[in-house]
Amino acid sequence: MMVYRKILVNALCNLGDVILSTSAVALIKKLDPSVKITMLVRPFAREVVENNPVVDDVISFGYKAKKKSWREMWQMVQKIKRENFDLCISLDRKLRPALLTWLARIPTRVVPERIFDDKSSRVTMFYTDVTPMNPNFENIPQADNFQSVIREFFHTNLKAKPVIGIPREDNIRKAEDLLNTLPKSKLKIALCVKGSFPLKDWPPEYFVRLIQMLDQKYDSSFFIIGAPGDRDYAEKIVQSSAIPIQNFCGKTSIMDLVPIFEQTDLFVTVDTGALHVAATTSVPIVAMYGCGPSTRWPPLTENSRIVCAHVDCSPCHVAADACPALPKPKCQWQMTPDMVFDACEQLLNPN
């Protein structure tokens, strides 16, 4: 088998998938700890793979379809070419990164025949090796799909878990400062109330009811985490609740969340990137899935519970405004506060 010394792993995908893709990188390191691995990611995901035990270097590329000039593209080609990679493994099938590595003349370029959907793609023509996927790959955890590309190419049966970067001192200080603003209580409970897609959300009034149920039984303080754009949505829940809730949306970076989760007793979340950040820590997780398949993007930790309504139309790929059950999608409204509270109980009071 050929020995590779410098490998470029392309993960120009969403935050949760970048985190899951680190399991593929960890698998390569298991096979050869001496190999140097560089990850190609979008700028927003850079901090996830920086200071990461399984990643040696990072190249960030502000890829956005139809928004990158050929001059910038050529500059990135030259940057990649100077690194003298002998292998590229792509964990997506976008055209732009395929062109980057082809023009950079990386001698061996690997891509899966399918990775996010079941459609064939001509992009595979820019690669030297196309790895087959399990025909049932859409019902397999995405981290395992990423690793299957590595297992197929390197002929191994080993497995690995996602690995996130190590928090810096400023991340730890930020976590402490925010958590110190919470009321004194026995438990700290975190919530993520907004997903990247409306059909992934849970009704705000259900969150208010769940917080009330948890507060009645447990001595708890509550806070909401999320992106800056989630703040107003979260504030509606804060204002609707008679129980104090801190709104941390927009106040944390991705890596600030790691030490926050390590000091949190329960995390209740919709299907979003923060879920996969949390799954790399010790925090117990209750994950709620609306339109998305829990089999494909589950939290990869045994310290978790999954809740979904199991309605006949889910999972689905319809636009949020095209759901025939609007204004109350069944995948959201039939997932009741009692169901989620029961999952919380299993983690907070396992006996």
C-alpha positions as CSV (number, residue, x, y, z in Angstrom):
1,M,0.0,0.0,0.0
2,M,1.3,3.5,-0.9
3,V,2.3,5.6,2.0
4,Y,1.0,9.2,2.0
5,R,2.8,12.0,4.0
6,K,0.7,15.1,3.4
7,I,-3.1,14.8,3.1
8,L,-5.7,17.5,2.3
9,V,-9.2,16.7,3.6
10,N,-11.9,18.8,2.0
11,A,-14.8,19.6,4.4
12,L,-16.4,22.7,2.9
13,C,-19.7,21.8,4.5
14,N,-22.0,22.9,7.3
15,L,-20.7,23.2,10.9
16,G,-22.3,19.9,12.2
17,D,-20.9,18.0,9.2
18,V,-17.4,19.5,9.7
19,I,-17.4,18.2,13.3
20,L,-18.6,14.8,12.1
21,S,-15.9,14.8,9.4
22,T,-13.2,15.0,12.1
23,S,-14.0,11.3,12.8
24,A,-12.6,10.5,9.3
25,V,-9.5,12.5,10.1
26,A,-9.1,10.8,13.4
27,L,-9.4,7.4,11.6
28,I,-6.5,8.4,9.2
29,K,-4.4,9.3,12.3
30,K,-5.2,5.9,13.8
31,L,-3.8,4.3,10.7
32,D,-0.7,6.5,10.6
33,P,-0.1,9.0,13.4
34,S,2.9,10.5,11.6
35,V,0.9,11.7,8.5
36,K,0.3,15.5,8.3
37,I,-3.3,16.3,7.7
38,T,-4.6,19.7,6.6
39,M,-8.4,20.4,6.6
40,L,-10.0,22.7,4.0
41,V,-13.0,24.4,5.6
42,R,-15.1,27.5,5.4
43,P,-14.0,30.4,7.7
44,F,-16.9,29.9,10.2
45,A,-15.7,26.4,10.9
46,R,-12.0,27.2,11.3
47,E,-12.0,27.3,15.1
48,V,-13.5,23.8,15.3
49,V,-10.5,22.3,13.6
50,E,-7.8,24.6,14.9
51,N,-5.9,23.5,17.9
52,N,-7.4,20.0,17.2
53,P,-5.4,16.9,18.3
54,V,-6.0,15.2,14.9
55,V,-5.6,18.2,12.6
56,D,-2.1,19.6,11.8
57,D,-3.0,22.6,9.7
58,V,-6.1,24.4,8.4
59,I,-6.9,26.3,5.2
60,S,-10.0,28.3,5.2
61,F,-11.8,29.2,1.9
62,G,-14.8,31.5,1.8
63,Y,-16.5,29.3,-0.7
64,K,-20.0,30.5,-1.8
65,A,-21.6,29.4,-5.0
66,K,-21.2,31.9,-7.8
67,K,-19.6,34.5,-5.5
68,K,-15.9,33.7,-5.8
69,S,-13.8,35.3,-8.5
70,W,-11.4,33.3,-10.7
71,R,-8.6,35.4,-9.4
72,E,-9.3,34.4,-5.8
73,M,-9.7,30.8,-7.0
74,W,-6.4,30.8,-8.7
75,Q,-4.7,32.3,-5.6
76,M,-6.1,29.4,-3.6
77,V,-5.0,26.9,-6.2
78,Q,-1.4,28.2,-5.9
79,K,-1.6,28.1,-2.1
80,I,-2.7,24.5,-2.2
81,K,-0.1,23.6,-4.8
82,R,2.8,25.0,-2.7
83,E,1.9,22.6,0.1
84,N,2.8,19.6,-2.1
85,F,0.0,17.3,-0.9
86,D,0.2,13.8,-2.2
87,L,-3.4,12.9,-1.4
88,C,-6.7,14.8,-1.3
89,I,-9.8,13.3,0.3
90,S,-13.0,15.2,-0.4
91,L,-15.9,14.7,1.9
92,D,-18.3,16.6,-0.4
93,R,-18.9,16.8,-4.2
94,K,-19.0,20.5,-4.9
95,L,-17.5,21.7,-8.1
96,R,-15.3,24.5,-6.7
97,P,-13.2,22.4,-4.4
98,A,-12.9,19.7,-7.0
99,L,-11.5,22.2,-9.4
100,L,-9.1,23.6,-6.7
101,T,-7.5,20.2,-6.1
102,W,-7.5,19.2,-9.8
103,L,-5.8,22.5,-10.8
104,A,-3.3,22.2,-7.9
105,R,-2.3,18.8,-9.4
106,I,-2.6,16.7,-6.3
107,P,-1.7,13.3,-7.7
108,T,-4.3,11.2,-5.9
109,R,-7.7,12.7,-5.3
110,V,-10.5,10.7,-3.6
111,V,-14.2,11.4,-3.6
112,P,-17.3,9.3,-2.6
113,E,-19.7,8.4,-5.3
114,R,-22.5,9.8,-3.1
115,I,-22.3,11.6,0.3
116,F,-25.2,14.0,1.0
117,D,-27.8,12.8,-1.5
118,D,-28.4,9.9,-3.8
119,K,-27.8,11.8,-7.0
120,S,-25.0,11.1,-9.4
121,S,-22.6,13.9,-10.2
122,R,-20.2,14.7,-13.1
123,V,-17.9,16.3,-10.5
124,T,-16.4,12.9,-9.8
125,M,-14.6,13.2,-13.2
126,F,-12.1,15.5,-11.5
127,Y,-10.9,12.8,-9.1
128,T,-8.6,9.8,-9.6
129,D,-10.5,7.5,-7.2
130,V,-14.3,7.3,-6.6
131,T,-15.2,5.2,-3.6
132,P,-18.5,3.3,-3.5
133,M,-21.0,3.9,-0.7
134,N,-23.4,1.6,1.1
135,P,-26.7,1.6,-0.9
136,N,-28.5,2.4,2.4
137,F,-26.1,5.3,3.2
138,E,-29.0,7.8,3.8
139,N,-30.0,5.7,6.9
140,I,-26.5,5.5,8.2
141,P,-25.0,8.1,10.6
142,Q,-23.2,10.7,8.6
143,A,-20.0,10.3,10.6
144,D,-19.9,6.6,9.6
145,N,-20.4,7.6,5.9
146,F,-17.4,10.0,6.1
147,Q,-15.3,7.2,7.7
148,S,-16.5,4.7,5.1
149,V,-14.6,6.8,2.5
150,I,-11.4,6.3,4.5
151,R,-12.1,2.6,5.2
152,E,-12.7,1.9,1.5
153,F,-9.6,3.7,0.3
154,F,-7.2,2.4,3.0
155,H,-8.8,-1.0,3.3
156,T,-9.4,-1.0,7.0
157,N,-12.2,-1.8,9.4
158,L,-11.2,0.6,12.1
159,K,-13.6,3.3,13.5
160,A,-13.2,6.6,15.2
161,K,-15.2,9.4,16.9
162,P,-15.4,13.1,16.1
163,V,-12.7,15.3,17.8
164,I,-13.1,19.0,18.4
165,G,-10.4,21.6,19.0
166,I,-9.1,22.3,22.5
167,P,-10.6,25.5,24.1
168,R,-8.2,28.4,24.6
169,E,-7.9,30.3,27.9
170,D,-10.2,33.0,26.6
171,N,-12.9,30.4,25.7
172,I,-12.7,29.1,29.3
173,R,-12.9,32.6,30.8
174,K,-15.9,33.5,28.6
175,A,-17.7,30.4,29.7
176,E,-17.0,31.2,33.4
177,D,-18.2,34.8,33.0
178,L,-21.4,33.8,31.3
179,L,-22.3,31.0,33.7
180,N,-21.6,33.2,36.7
181,T,-24.5,35.4,35.6
182,L,-26.9,32.5,36.2
183,P,-29.0,32.3,39.4
184,K,-27.5,30.0,42.0
185,S,-29.0,26.5,41.6
186,K,-28.2,22.9,41.8
187,L,-28.5,22.3,38.0
188,K,-27.6,24.3,34.9
189,I,-29.8,23.5,31.9
190,A,-28.9,24.8,28.4
191,L,-31.4,25.1,25.5
192,C,-30.9,25.6,21.8
193,V,-34.3,26.7,20.4
194,K,-33.6,27.5,16.8
195,G,-32.4,25.4,13.9
196,S,-31.0,26.4,10.5
197,F,-34.3,25.4,8.9
198,P,-37.8,26.3,10.3
199,L,-39.1,22.7,10.2
200,K,-36.3,21.7,12.6
201,D,-37.7,24.0,15.3
202,W,-40.0,23.2,18.2
203,P,-42.9,25.5,19.1
204,P,-41.8,28.3,21.5
205,E,-44.8,27.6,23.8
206,Y,-43.6,24.0,24.2
207,F,-40.2,25.3,25.3
208,V,-41.9,27.5,27.9
209,R,-43.9,24.5,29.1
210,L,-40.9,22.3,29.3
211,I,-38.9,24.8,31.3
212,Q,-41.9,25.1,33.7
213,M,-42.0,21.3,34.2
214,L,-38.3,21.1,34.8
215,D,-38.4,24.0,37.2
216,Q,-41.2,22.4,39.2
217,K,-39.1,19.3,39.9
218,Y,-35.5,20.4,39.8
219,D,-33.6,23.3,41.3
220,S,-32.3,24.7,38.0
221,S,-31.1,27.7,36.2
222,F,-31.8,28.0,32.4
223,F,-30.0,29.7,29.5
224,I,-30.4,29.7,25.7
225,I,-27.4,29.4,23.3
226,G,-27.4,30.2,19.6
227,A,-26.2,32.4,16.8
228,P,-26.7,36.2,16.8
229,G,-29.6,35.8,14.4
230,D,-31.4,33.5,16.9
231,R,-31.4,36.1,19.7
232,D,-34.8,37.8,18.9
233,Y,-36.5,34.3,18.5
234,A,-35.0,33.2,21.8
235,E,-36.1,36.5,23.5
236,K,-39.7,35.6,22.7
237,I,-39.3,32.5,24.8
238,V,-37.6,34.4,27.6
239,Q,-40.4,37.0,27.7
240,S,-43.1,34.4,27.6
241,S,-41.7,32.5,30.6
242,A,-42.4,33.4,34.2
243,I,-39.1,31.6,35.1
244,P,-35.8,33.5,34.6
245,I,-33.9,32.5,31.4
246,Q,-30.6,34.0,30.3
247,N,-30.3,34.6,26.6
248,F,-26.7,33.9,25.5
249,C,-27.5,33.9,21.7
250,G,-24.7,35.7,19.9
251,K,-22.5,36.0,23.0
252,T,-20.5,32.8,22.4
253,S,-18.2,31.5,19.7
254,I,-18.3,27.8,18.8
255,M,-15.3,27.0,21.0
256,D,-16.8,29.0,24.0
257,L,-19.6,26.4,24.0
258,V,-17.2,23.5,24.8
259,P,-16.3,24.7,28.3
260,I,-19.9,25.8,28.8
261,F,-21.2,22.4,28.0
262,E,-18.6,20.8,30.3
263,Q,-20.1,22.7,33.2
264,T,-23.8,22.1,32.2
265,D,-26.0,19.4,33.6
266,L,-28.4,19.0,30.7
267,F,-28.6,20.3,27.1
268,V,-32.0,20.3,25.3
269,T,-31.7,21.1,21.7
270,V,-33.3,21.0,18.2
271,D,-31.3,19.4,15.3
272,T,-28.5,21.9,14.8
273,G,-24.7,22.3,14.8
274,A,-24.5,23.0,18.5
275,L,-25.8,19.4,19.1
276,H,-22.6,17.9,17.5
277,V,-20.4,20.3,19.5
278,A,-22.1,19.1,22.7
279,A,-21.7,15.5,21.7
280,T,-17.9,15.8,21.9
281,T,-18.3,16.8,25.6
282,S,-19.7,15.1,28.7
283,V,-23.0,17.0,28.9
284,P,-26.2,14.9,28.8
285,I,-28.2,15.7,25.6
286,V,-31.9,15.6,24.7
287,A,-32.0,16.0,20.9
288,M,-35.3,16.8,19.2
289,Y,-35.8,16.0,15.5
290,G,-38.6,17.5,13.4
291,C,-38.2,17.2,9.6
292,G,-34.7,15.8,9.8
293,P,-33.8,12.1,10.1
294,S,-32.4,11.2,13.6
295,T,-30.8,8.1,12.1
296,R,-28.6,10.3,9.8
297,W,-27.4,13.0,12.2
298,P,-27.7,11.6,15.7
299,P,-25.6,12.8,18.7
300,L,-22.6,10.5,18.8
301,T,-22.6,9.9,22.5
302,E,-24.3,7.3,24.8
303,N,-25.2,10.2,27.2
304,S,-28.1,11.3,25.0
305,R,-31.8,10.7,24.3
306,I,-33.5,11.3,20.9
307,V,-37.1,12.5,20.7
308,C,-39.2,12.7,17.5
309,A,-42.9,12.4,16.7
310,H,-42.5,9.5,14.3
311,V,-45.1,11.0,11.9
312,D,-45.7,9.4,8.5
313,C,-44.4,12.4,6.6
314,S,-41.0,12.7,8.4
315,P,-38.2,12.9,7.5
316,C,-38.9,15.2,4.6
317,H,-37.2,17.7,2.3
318,V,-40.0,20.1,1.6
319,A,-39.6,23.9,1.9
320,A,-40.7,25.3,5.2
321,D,-43.6,27.2,3.5
322,A,-44.7,24.1,1.5
323,C,-45.5,21.8,4.4
324,P,-49.1,20.7,4.0
325,A,-49.7,20.7,7.7
326,L,-48.9,24.4,8.2
327,P,-49.3,26.4,10.4
328,K,-48.7,23.4,12.8
329,P,-46.4,20.8,11.2
330,K,-47.1,17.4,12.7
331,C,-43.4,16.7,13.2
332,Q,-43.1,19.6,15.6
333,W,-46.5,19.8,17.3
334,Q,-46.9,16.0,17.9
335,M,-43.6,16.0,19.8
336,T,-45.1,17.1,23.1
337,P,-43.4,18.7,26.2
338,D,-44.3,15.5,28.1
339,M,-42.2,13.4,25.6
340,V,-39.2,15.7,26.0
341,F,-39.6,16.0,29.7
342,D,-39.6,12.2,30.0
343,A,-36.3,12.1,28.0
344,C,-34.8,14.7,30.4
345,E,-35.9,12.6,33.4
346,Q,-34.1,9.6,32.0
347,L,-30.8,11.6,32.0
348,L,-31.3,13.7,35.2
349,N,-32.9,10.9,37.3
350,P,-31.8,7.6,35.7
351,N,-33.0,5.5,38.8
